[in-house]
Amino acid sequence: MDRINEYNAVQKPTLTYLAQEKAQYGEESYLLGYEIITKHQKDKLNQLRTTKRDAILKKIFFEKVKELNPFLSDLEVEKLYNELNQLSANILGNKTAWEYLKGLGSIYIEAEKRHRNVKLIDRENIENNHFLVVEEFEFQRDDGKPDRLDIVLFINGIPVLFQENKNPQDENALTVGYTQIKERYEKEVKDLMKLIQAFVLTNNHWFLYGPTWFSSYKDLYNYREEKVGNFKKLVESFYDKKRIVKFLTDYILFVEKDGQLQKVILKPHQIEAVERIVQRAGEEGKLRGLIWHAQGSGKTYTMLVSAKLILEDPRFENPTVLMVVDRNELEQQLFNTLSSASLNVRRAESREDLLNLLRKDYRGLILTTIHKFNDFPENLNTRKNIFVFIDEAHRSTGGDLGNHLIRALPNATIIGFTGTPRLGGERNTFLMFGRDDEGKYLHKYGMIDSIKDGTTLPLHYQHAPSEYLVDEKKLEEDLEKLKECYDEEDLARITEKLSSKVILEDPNRIEKIAQYIAEHFRKYVEPLGYKAFVVAVSRKACVLYKKALDKYLPSNYSKVVISKYYNDPEEIKRYYLNEEEERRVREDFKDPEKLPKILIVTDKLLTGYDAPVLYCMYLDKVMRDHMLLQAIARVNRPYEKDERRKPAGLIVDFVGLFRDLKKALEFDAEDFEEISYALEDIQKLREEFQKEMEESKEYIKRFDAYPPEERVEEIAQFFRESPDKYKEFKETYKRLKDIYDILSPDETTGKYLEEFKKLTEIYRTAKSCLEPSSVVDKELSDKVKELIYRHSQTQEYFTQGKKYPIDEHLLERLKSGREEEVQIYSIFKSLEDELSQKPDTLYYMDLKRRLKNLWEEYNRKQVETEQALEEIKKLLEDFLKVKEEEAQKPMLLISIHYKLKNYRHLIKDIEGLSQKIYELIEGKPYWREDKEEERRLRLEILKLIKNEGIDLDLANQIQNELIDFLKQ
């Protein structure tokens, strides 16, 4: 029976599935039939390219490009090939490569004296393309050393995607794989990565994908199939030829964000929604659709890609697409995004401008606000190929404005996008957009899905001290007043009449709350490295909060961001920001290293502003339903940096909105349940922490029984023998750590400080032993580190195990048979520490690799203790031998000897053969540069190896391995 490892569980089955002609699941059929070049067919690959620095397989490229573009001469194909190879090795070059794949790249045709677009992929007739998968594709780095990618996909000779495979038994494999892609491939083989557009990272259990030139782990998405979901189905459906071409050409975007070019690939739920929108656009008799996606799940990119595909689709005969928002601020944001994504967009500057565009039958993409449809004439444009995308649909089409739009464009297909649909009354979002679908929506991606996928985070809330909360009767009255309030003008008018407004603007109350906020921020938010919003009832209250906070925090910690009104008093005008100042404040707030740390707002930034570093919202404004959900969703964006991961978003309620969520959020039972899943009272975290800590005491009790000098070994051996226990403990500890970060300092966590310290040390020990390649401390927050290192008694409770000197005495001790006295994990750690201080020469790198593999195999119980100790003896012998030889012999001779030792069972005199080969190489100093000299050297080495009585094929293999090794 084959062992479960990376090759048997992931790489081999992937290639098997890709090689089959097609896969059938009921009515679903996937087109496969990839040509495969395995790792044993290097000669076949070498026939397709000249050197290992060639990313494009020239032979295939020439054949297919000529076939797809018969107007090109051989010289022009050569020129195109060179242009692709000479692209800049960065994200800008990658964008240009993607444009060529899309068919947007052009080349000058000498015979026609003009530029023409060239087709590198036939996107209509998929079988016209050449699909090739290469196993363990080797590409030479700038320093001459090779990198091997597990699986690389080529379309028409161009590398477009690679798959990184990991062992399903390795706990930390996906994190290691992510780091390998980001830190190695994108730095070491840029000339390959500039062409490749996407990657898959899989260990059989998880099937993640992401864009090359990505920014962080959050850019990796879990690909899943709802119907079957097994690895075979995932591979077959993802690599379906039609889907993969569409994926690479339609679902990738390059956009400007924060002043930098960034690359985006749509997430699975976005792709599903786009496909349904395009399908609805072509359905006769169906003119409505609702896309209901949780706040923060990327509706903007879904709209953008849907618009692009409809505009590019010849079926729609040069259509018009209108993207409609409900605020000028959002219009500007969306315009910037569309422009940065290379979309040709026409912004309607006024009501008259929009009227003229539609009256004169403008074709293309138009961006406008809903307010510009005011009092539009009936049947302004009756074409069927007009498509209207309405953002924030729950409020944009409320009242007469929505009626004016529908009346003016009676045959248009109208798609609404919302994260918070309106369920009751005249403005029911489903009545407006859901009439053509049984489920009342075209596509839904709810809060539960979003949190499970990691697209958004759960939200925790806590009540401020009761003296700050608004009287429940007043709050209920105010919520009633806000019930029908959906646009900015209504909100401003009604807010002035709220009975609680006087309370919420009271300077004495604000002074006390500011002091509370300052203390809370210092204790709970700042130590985690995150930032906060203060949401006040009005612009006047924002100014009062700023003045009060400046008494308790440095003045540069906070900034007021408010809108301007012509009749504002001077005390408010003092806090106005001009356009450039506001832009800088917005960008600086997103950076954890820059000030400000707190933004004080009332309306601005509560929709459409994403700052993942925002963790806490101090809420002192009466809101309900959609406005409340949109506001608090500012803190649900995932954030990861340097192994740190934001655990959740936090709301501190100074109004009392969360005393009765059902009054603040009028949703039906099913949807309220979903919202409740995302919103959790912090008191429940206290109860969960206490429960989990009590249950975890069994681990502390177990390991307390051993003296400190034996504890490391016992922890490691216990979890090695019980991998399920380790997985369970690891998940429990991570959850406890997240809750500790959210709650601490807190009476509940305070009761368990010593126990939590001990659990932390058990976790650090187990992980460093069972996952030696991971850096545990990086994932611990400053709060947890302070707990461990400041006035901690765990130094007495815990030691890092015995330290063994790596020398001949240890080797002798192991050989003597007194193995029961040896602590195996301490030997592993001691040897790892010793090797970490050695340079990355080839033989030391090989020893490090052997130690790491042995350590992992031992932890997975693929080798038992006795066998592991035997392997350690060999490692020690080789290590000490290399150290000794290093002082006496040339490095080249040591390297030859080290490599030939792999064949010690075949070669009688390794020392003598190494010396002869060394002398041969020394006599040919230019063999690396001179191909003829290298050829003669290879023949002479082959002859020496054959003289050892080794057959020709094996001697040739040894010679090739040795020369390749020495070239590195």
N, C-alpha and C positions, 0 to 999 in steps of 0.2 A: 504494500500500500504506500503510495507517494506521501512524503511528508508535507504538512501544510507550511508553505513558505511563499515568498513573493512570486517566484516563478510558477510553481504548481497551482497556486490559488488565484493568481491574477494575470500574469503575463501570458502564460501558455493558453488558458481558456479564451482570453481576449483575441488572440491571433486565430484560434480555432473558429470562434464565432464570426470574425470578419471574413474568413476565407470562404464560408458557405455562401451560396448564391443568393438566398433570401430566407427570411424567417416569417412564419405565419402564426398569428394569434387571432383566431376567429376571423373577422373581416379585415383585421389590420395586417398589412403586408409590408415588410421592410426589405429594401433593396440593398444587398451587400455585395459579395463577390469581389472583395479586394484582392489585388495581387500582393503576395507576401514575399519579402526577402528576409529569411531568418538570419540569426547571428552566425549560422554555419555556412552562409552563402555569400561571404565577403567578396569573392571573385565576381559574382554577378553584380554586386553593387559597384565594384571598381570599374566595371565596363560602362557604367552610366555617368561617371564623373572622373575628372583627371586627378585631383588630389583630395586629401581629407579636409582641405580648407574650402572646398566647393559645397555651398549650401544647396544650390539648384542643380538638379540632375540634368545636365546639359543635353544629353542625347534625347531624352523624352521631351524636354522643353522645346527643342527645335522642331521635332516632329509635330507636336500638338499645336504649337503657336502657328506654324505654317498652315496646318489643316484648318484652324479656326479663323485665320486671317490670310486668305490666299493672295491678297494684294501686297503682302510684304515680301521683299526680296531677302535672300540669305544674309546680305549685309545688314539689312534693317533688323532682322531677327537677332543677329549678333549684337547690334547696337542696343536693342532692347534688353538682351541678356546682360550686357555690361552695365546698363543703367540700373537695373535691379540690384546687381552685385555691388554697385558703388553708392547705393543709398546710405545716408548717414546712419550710424549704428546707435540709434536712439528712438524715442517714441515718435519723433517727427518723421524719421525714415520709415518707421512701422506704419504710420498713417498713409504715407505715399504708396507703400506696398499694398495696403488694403484698398486704396483707390484704384490701383491697377487691377486687383482681383475683382472689384465691382464693375470694371469696364470703363472707368472714368479716366484712366491714364491714356495719354496720346503719344504719338511719335511722328516725326516729320517724314512724309513720303516723297522721296526725290522725284519719282516719275510724275506725281500729281502736283508737286510744288505746294503742298499744304499739309497741315497736321490732321491725323485721323486717330480716333479712339481705337484701341486694340482690345481684343477679347482674349483674356487668359483662361477664363473658365466659361464653358457654355452653360448658362444658368437655366435655359429653357429645356434643352435636350441633355439630360444628366448623363446618359450613357455615351455621349460623345466625348466625355472626359476620361482621363486615365487616372485611376485611383490606385495608389501604391502605399503599402505600409512596410516600413523597414524596422526590424527588430535590432535593438542596441546600436542605434545609429551613432557612429563615431565622428566627432568634429574636432579639428585641431584648434586649440586656443592660440592666442598671440604669442604665448611663451613656449609654444611647441608641444605642450602636453595635451593629451586628448581628454575630452569629456564625452561620456556615452549617455545618450538619452534612451530610455527603455523602449519606447515605441514612437516613431515619427510618421505622420501622415503627409503624403505628397499628393497634390492634385496637379496633373500635367507637368510634373517634375519640380513643382514649387513646394517647399515645406510650409504647411499652413497650420499644423496642430501637432502637439506631442502629448503623450500620456506617461505620467510618472507613476510607477507601481510601487506599492508598499506592502509589507508583510502584515496580514490581518491579525497576527498574534502580537504585534508590537503596539503597546499602549500609546506611544507617543509618535507613531509613524507619520500621521498626517501633518502634524506640526513640523516634524523634521523635513518632510517633503516640501511643505510650503516654504520653509527657510532655504532649502536647497535650490528651489526654483528662483526665489527672489535674490538670494545672496550669491549663488554660484552662477547659474545659467545666464541671468541678465547682466552679470559683470564679466564672466569669463568667455562666453561665446556670443557676444553681441552681434557678430556678423551673421549668425544663424537666427538669433532672436528678432533681428530687425525685420525678418520676413514672416516668422511664425506669428499667428494672430491669437491663438488660444491654447489652453492646455486642459488636460484632465488629470486629476489627482485621485487615485483610488486604491483602496485596500480590500476590495470585494464587498465589505460591509457598507462603506461610504463611496459615493461616486460624485466627486466635486468637480466643478469646472470653473474656469475664470479666464480673464484676458491676460495676455502677456503685457508687460510694462504696467502692472497693476500697483496700487499704492499700499494695500494692507490686506490682512487675512479676511476682513469683511467683504472683500471683492470676490471671494470664492463662494459658489452657490451649490447647494445640494440638488443634483438632478434626480428626479424621481418619476416613476411611472405609477399611476394610481391603480391600474388594473392588476399587474402582477408584481412588479417591484423587485424581482430577483436580479442577480448580477447579469445573467444571460440576457434577460429582457432589456436591462439598462444599456448594455453594450450595443445590442442589436438596434434598439430604437434611437439611441443617441447618434450612432454612426450610420444610420440610414442615409444613403447617398444624397437623396433630395433634401433631407433635413440638414445634413452637415453643410451642404453648399449654402442653403438659406441661412443657417446659423452664422456662417463665416462672413456672408456678404450683407445680410439684412439686419442682423441683430447686434452688430457692433457699432458703437458710436465713438467719435472723438470730439470732446467738448472742452471749452475753456472753463476752468473752475478755479477760483482764487488766484487768477492771473497765470495759471499754468495749464498746459495741454494735458488732459487726462483721457483715459480710455475706459469705456464702459461696455459691458456685455449685459444684455437683458437677462433678468432672472426668470426661472421657469414660469412663475405666475404672470409675468409681463408678456412673455412669448405667447402663452395661451390666450391672453386677453387680446393681443394684437391680431392673432390669427382669427379670432371670433369677430373682431371689428371689421377686418378686411372682408371676411365672409358676409357679414351683415350688409356691408356697402354694396355687395353684388346681388343681394336677395330681392327679388321682385315683391313689392307689396309690403315690405317691412321697413319702416322709416324711423324706428326708435330703438334705443338700447341703453342700458345702464351698466356702467363699470363701477362696481362697488369694491374699492380696495382700501384696506386699513390705512389710516394716516401714517405717513412715513415710509410707505412701501414702494414709492417711485412712480406715481401716476404721470408725472411730467414726461418721463422717458417713454412711457407707454403711449401717450398722446403723440409725442414727436415721431416715433417710429411708425405708428399707424398712419400719420399724415404723409410721411415720406413714401410708404409703400403704395398708398392710394394714388398719390401724384405720379409715381413711376409706372403704375399699372396701365398698360394700353387698353384694357377692358373698359376703363372709365373715361376714355376719350377726352383727355386734356381737362380734368375736372377743376373745380374750385373747392378748397378746404378752408374753412374758417375756424380759427381757434379763439374761443371766447372766454375771457376772464372777467371777474367782477370788481377788480381794483386796479387803479393806475400803477400802483407799486408792483403788483403781480404781473401786469402787462410788460413792464420794463424788464423784470427778471426773466420772463419767458422769452422776450425778444432777444435778450443777451444769450440765452441758452440756444435758441434756434439759430441765431447768427453764428455762434461758435461751432455749431454742429454742421456748418456748411449748407444750411438750408436757405434758399432764396425766399425771404419772407417780406411781405408788404405790410407795413404797419399803418392802420387807418388812423390818421392824425386827428380826425374830428368826425362828428356825425355826418357832415356834408361829404367829407372824403369817403367814408364808408358807403354812403348812399350812391355816390357817383361810381365807385368801383363795381358795385352790384348792378347798377343800372346799365353800365357800359360793358357788362359781362366779362369782368376780369377773370382770367384763368391763372391758377396758382394758389399760393398760401397767403392768407390774410390773417393778421392778428388784430384783435379789437377787444374793447370792453363791452359788456352787455348794455351799458347805459347809452351807447351810441345808436342803439336800435330804437330809441325813444320816438314814438309816433311815426314809425316807418309806414309807407303806403302799402296797401294790400297788393299781392301778386307782383311785387317789385321784380322778382326773377323766378320764373317757373321751371327752370331747368331741373332735370332729375339728378344730374351728376354734380350736385352741390352737397358737401358733407360738412356738418357743423359739429365741432367738439367743444363741449361746454365744461369748463373746469369749475370745481366747487358747485356742482349742479343743484345741490340742495337749497342754495340761496340765489344763484345767478338768475334763475328763470322765474323767481317769485313775482307775483303781481303782473302788472301790465307789460313789463319789458319782455317777458317770455312770450306773451301773446303777440306782441308786435313782431318779434323775430319769426314766429311760426306763420303769421299772416303774410309777412313779406316774402318768405321762402317756402311756399306750401308743399313743394315736392322734394325738399331737401331731406337727407337722412341725418337725424340729430342724435348724437351719442353724448350722454351725460357721464361725467366722472365725479365721484364723491367718495369720501371716507366715512361720511356721516349722513346717510340719507334721512330725509324728513319723512315721518311715517303718517302723521295725522293731519287733518284739516285740509284747507284749500291748496296748500303748497306741498301736498304729498308728492315726494320725488318719484314714487313708483307709478302714480297715476300719469305723470308727465312722460316718464322715460321707459316704464316697464310693460307697456301695453302689448308688445309683440312677443313677450316671453312668458312662458308658464310660471317660471320661478320668480318673475318680476325683475330679473336682472339678466344681462347678457353674460356677465362673468363676475364672480365674487371671490375675493381674497380677504378673509376676515382677520380679526385681531388674534384669534387663537392660532391660525395658520402662520401669521406673520411672526408671532413670538416663537413658535416651535421651529420655524426656519431660521430664526436669528435675524430676520429682516428688521424687526423692531424689538424693543425690550419690554418686560413687564414694568408696571408703574406701582410704586408704593406711596401711600399717603399717610400723613399723621396730622392730628388736630393740634393747633396751637393751644396754649393755656386758655381756659374757658373765658377769662375776663376780656380776651380780645375778640371773641366771636360775636357776630351780630345776633340780636334777639331772634329766636326761631320764628316768631309771628311776623316780624318785619321781613325776614328773609323769604318766608313763604309768599308774602305779598309781592316782593320784588321779583321773585321767580315767575309769578303769574304775569306781571307786567312785561317781562322779557319774552313771554311765550311766543308771541307772533313777530318778534324782532329779528330780522335777518340781514338787513343791509346796514351800511355804515351810518347813513343819515338817520334811519329809525333808531339805531342803537344810541347815537349821540343825543337825540331828542328825548328818548325814554330814560336814559341814564340820569339826565338832569332831574327827573321826577322821582327817582328811587328814594324810598323813605330811609334807606340805610346810607345814602350818600353823605349826609351830614356827619354820621358816625365815622364813615370811612375816610373823610377828609379832616377829621379832628386832629389838630397838631399834637395835642397831649398824648392821644392814643398812638399816633404814628411815631412819636418820640420813643415810647416804651417798646413798640414793636421793632423799631430800628435797632435798639439795644439788644433785643432778643435775637434778631436776624444776625447781627454782627457776631454774637457769641456762638450761635448755631453754626454759622459759616466757618468760623475759626476751628470749631471742634469736629464738625461732621463732613464738611465739603472740601475745604482747603487741603487737609492732610491727604485726601485721595487724589489731588491734582486736578480737580474738576471745577466747573464754574456754575453761576446761578443767575436766575432772573428774579426781580421783584416786580410783580404785576399789581399796579395800583388802579384805583377806581377811575381816576381822571388825570389830566395833565397837571393840574394843580397839586394833586396828591403825589405825583411823581417828583415834583420839585421839593415838596415837603420831605419826602423820603430821602432825597439826595442830601439835603441840608442836615437831616438827623443822622444818617449813616456816616457822614464825614466826621462826626464827633467820636465815633467808635472804631472806625476803620480809616486807613490812609485815604486821602481824597482821590488819589488816582486808581483806587480799587474799583470805583463805580462810575458809570456814565448814564445820563438820561438820554433816551432816544424817543422823541415825540414828534408829532406832526405840527405844522405851523398853522396858526389862524390869524387873520388880519387884525382882529381887535384884542389880541392877547395883551395883558399887562406886562410891564417891563420885567417883573420878577420871573415870568415864564420865558420871555424872549431871551433872557440871559443864557438859557440852556439850549437854545436852538443850535443845531449842527447844520453847516452847509453840506452840499452834496458830497464833496470830497471828504470832509470830516466824518460824515456818517459812514461812507464806504470804508474808510480806514478803521473806524470803531468796529464795524461788522466783521472785518477780516481779522483784526487783532484779537477780538473776542474768541474766534475759532481756534486760536493758537494757545495751547496751554502754558507756553512760556512767556506770553505777553499780557500786558494790562490793556483793558480793564478785566476784572474777574467777575463783576456783577453788572448787569444791565437793568435799568429801571424803566419799565415800559407800561403802556396802558392799552394801545391798539396795535401800534407798529410792532413788527417782528413776531406777532402771535400767529400769523399764517405765512407759509411760504419761506420761512427763514430756518435753515438747517445748520445747527452747530453741534456736532456730536459730543463735544466736550461739555456741553450743558447738561448738568446732572440734577440740579435742584431748582424748583420753582416755588417761591414764596408768594402765595396767591392771596391777594387782598382786594378782590374785585368780584362782584356778583355776576355770574355767567350761567348759562344753562345750555343743555342739549349740545348742538353742533359746535357752538362757539367755545364751550367749555372743553369738549373733547379735542378740538383743534388746538386750543391753547396748551393744554397739558401734554399733548403729543409732541411739543417742542423738546421734551426731555427724554423721549423714548428712542432716540437714535443710537445705534451701537457705536462704541468707541473702543479701539484697541491700539496700544502702543507699547513697544518693548515688553511683550508678554503680559502687559496689564490689560484687563478687560473690564469695562464698565458693567457692574452687576445688574443695574436697573435704573429707572428714573425715580426721583423723589419729589413729592408734592407736600408742602407744608401749608395747611389750610387755615387762614386767619379769619375767614368769613363764616364757615360752618356749612359750606356746600356739601361736604362729604359726610355730614351727620346722617343725611338721608339721600343716598344717591338716586333713588327712584324718582324723587321730586325734581332733582337737578337734571336727570336724564330720562326723558319720556320715550322709551323704546319698548318694543314688544318683548315678551318673555324670553324668546330665543336670543334676540340680539342683546338684551340687557344682561343675560347670562354670560354672553361672550365678552361684553365690556367688563363685567365683574371679574372675569378670569384675568383680564389685563390689569385691573385695579385692585390692589390688596392693601388692607389696613396694616400699618406697621406693627400693630399689636399682635397680629397673627405671626409676624416674624419672631417676636419675642417668645411666643408660645412654641414655635417650631424650633428655635435655637435651644430652648430649655429641654424640649423633648429629645432632640438629636444629641445634645451633650450628655444627657442621662444615659441614653443607649450606647454612646461611644465610650463610656467609662470602662466597659469590659476590656477595651484595648489597653487602656492605661493600667488597669489592674493586672492584666496578663504580663506586661513588660516591666512593671514595678517590681515583680518578683525576682528580677535578675540584677546583679550589681552593674554599675555603669560600664565597666570594662567589657562586659559580655552582651550589653543591651543591643548594640548595633547588629551583631551577628544573629541574635535571636529575632529581631524585627525582620531582617532580610530573609532568614530561613523560614519564618512563619508564613510570610506572604508569598515566598517562592513555592511553598508547598500548597498554598491555597490561593491561586490566581483570582478566583472569583471573589474571595474575601478582599483581596487587594483592590480590585475594581470597585467593589462596594464601598470600601473604606475611602478610596480616593474621591469618589463622587460625593460621599457624605462630607468629607473634609472641605472640598471646594465649596459646597453649599454653605457650610458653617462659616467659612472664610468670607464669602460674599455677605452673609447676614451680619457677621462681626463688623465688616467694613461699613455697612449701612447703619447699624445700631450704635456702635461704640463711639464715645463713652456712654454707657447705659447701665442701669442697675442690674438688668438681666445678664448682660455680658460680664459685668463686674463680679457677679457671684461665681463665675466659672473661669476666672482669669488663669489660675494655675493649671486647671485641667486643659484649657484651650492651648496654653503654652506647650504642655506635654504632647497634645495631639499634633501640634504643628511640628514638633521635633520628630515625632514618629513618622509623620508624612514626609518630611524632608529626608529622613534617613532611608525610608522605604523607596522613595522615588530616586534618590541618588544611587542606590544599590541596584534597583530593578530597571531603571531607565538612565544608565550612566551618561548618555549623551545630552541630557536635558540640564539646563541651568535653573535650579529650583528657585533660588532667591529672586530671580527676575519677576516671577509671577506673584510674589508676595507684595502687598501694599506697604506703604510706609507705616501705616497703623500697626500692621502685624509685625513688621521688623522692629518697631519700637517696643512692642510687647515682649519680643524675644530678648532683645539686647539691653533694654533698660531695666534696672533693678530686677533682673530675672534670676530665679533660682534654678532654671533648667540646666545651667552649666554644671551644677552639682548632680542633677538628675541624669544627665545625658553626657556621654563622651562620643567622639567621632570614631571610636574603635581603635584597635591597636595599630601602631605604625611599625611596619617591617622594613629594615634596611635591605635594599635590593643588592645583594652581594653573594659571594661564593658560600658564605655561612648559611644563608637561607636555602640555597640550592642543596647544600649538603644535608641540611636538616630535612628537607623534603625527600631526598633520596634515602635517608636513614630509615624511613618507615614510621617515624613518630608523627604521622599525619593527624592523629586525633588531637594533638596539641595545637594544630594550626587553625586559625580563623580565616576561612577561605575568602570572605568578602573583604576582610582587612588586607589580605594579600592582593586581591584585585585592585583595591583602592591605592595601595602603596605603589604597585607597579604602574598604574595609570598616572599617578602623580609624578613618578620618576620619568616616564616616557613623555609627559607633557612638557618637560623642561628640555627635551632633545629637539634638534632642528628637524624640519620636514624633509630630510633626505629620504630617498626611496626605501631604504631598508628600515629606517625608523617608522616611516609611514606604514609600511607593511606590518611591522610589529604592532603598531597602534590598531590597525585594522583587525589583525588576528585576535588581539586582546578584546576588542569591542565585540567581535562576533562570538568569541568564546563566552564572554559575560552574558550576552543575550541568549545564547543557546542554553547556558546553565540555568538562567532564570526561567526559560520556557520548558525546562526539564527535558531538553533534547539530549543533554549529557548529564550523567550523575556525578556526584562529588568525586568519587575515585577517578573517573575518567578526566574530569576537569582538572584535578591536581596533576595528572600525568601531562596534560596539555600545558599547564602552567610551568611544569619542569622544563618542557621543550622551549617554551617562550623565554624562560629565564636563561637557559643555556645559550639560546641564540642572541639574547640581549647582551649577556656578558661577553660572548664571543665577539660580537660586533664592537663592543666597547674596547676590548683588548686589541682587535685588529685595527681599529680606527687609529690607535696610537702607533702602529707598527707598519701598516701597509697602505699603498695608494687606494684612494676611494674607488677607482675604476676596478681594481683587482677584487676589492671587497664586494662590489656590486655583482661582478661576474660569479664569484664564489657563492654569494647569497642566492642568486637566481638558479644556479645549477643544483643547489641542494634540494630543489623540488624533485629532482630525478636521482636522488642518492641511491635508490634501489636498482638503478640501471647502470650508473657510472661507477666504475671500480675505483678510479683515482680522481676524485673531485679536485683535490688540491693541485695535482699535476696538470689536469685539463684546464683548470682556471688560469694557471700560470702561462700555459701555451697560448690560450686565446688572448690573454692580456698582452703578451709579447707581439702577437699578430696585429692587434689593434694599435698598439703603440707604434708599430712600423708603418701604419697607414693613417697619418694624422689628418688627412683631408677626406676621409671616407664619408663624412656627413654631408659635405658639399658636392663631392664628385661621385656621380651616379655609377660610373665605370669602376671606380675604386671600391665603392660599396658592394657592387656585384662580385668583384674578385674576393673581397673579404668574406662575403657570405659563403662562397664556394669553398674557401680554405677552412672556415669554421665547420662547415658541413662535413668536410673530409675528416677533420679531427674528431668530431662526434661519432662518425661512422666507425672510426678505428677503435671505439670502445665496444664494438660488437652490437651496435644499435641499428635496426633496419632503417632503410632510406626515408620512409614516410615520417617515422617518429623523429629521426635525426633532423629532418627538415623542419618539423614542428618546433623542436627545441631551439634550432638555429633562429627561426623567425621570432619566437618569443624573446630570445635573448637580445637580438638586435633591436626589436621594438622597445624592449625594456631599457636598453642603453640609450636609445634615441631620446627617451623621456628625461 
